[in-house]
Amino acid sequence: QVFSQHCPFLMGPIECLADVVTPDTDIQVTLSIFELASAAGVPCEVDPALVTALAGHRTGGCSPEEDYKVSCLLLVFVAVSLPLLAADPASLYNPELDG
């Protein structure tokens, strides 16, 4: 909001670019626009930092067995963490935030 109030001439084009993105737009162009919009504080449908992190983590040498082990470990992590988070008095569900 502060950035929009002080620099509307800069935020206007960024918001227009973010609005113009469609599913038919090239993925590299979409990621570039969303990266710009995200850096300016405009909410985006896709988090470009997450896409970059996942793309960098992906390796061609992973075997299916290794992927299976990682997915099983993720499920164990969720199974162990969920009861601990549910029992924590500081944890609460906020419907406005969906989390």
Stockholm file with secondary structure:
# STOCKHOLM 1.0

chainA/1-99         QVFSQHCPFLMGPIECLADVVTPDTDIQVTLSIFELASAAGVPCEVDPALVTALAGHRTGGCSPEEDYKVSCLLLVFVAVSLPLLAADPASLYNPELDG
#=GR chainA/1-99 SS CHHHHHCHHHHHHHHHHHHHCCTTSCHHHHHHHHHHHHHHTCCCSSCHHHHHHHHHHCCTTCCHHHHHHHHHHHHHHHHHHHHHHHHCTTCCCCTTTTC
#=GC SS_cons        CHHHHHCHHHHHHHHHHHHHCCTTSCHHHHHHHHHHHHHHTCCCSSCHHHHHHHHHHCCTTCCHHHHHHHHHHHHHHHHHHHHHHHHCTTCCCCTTTTC
//
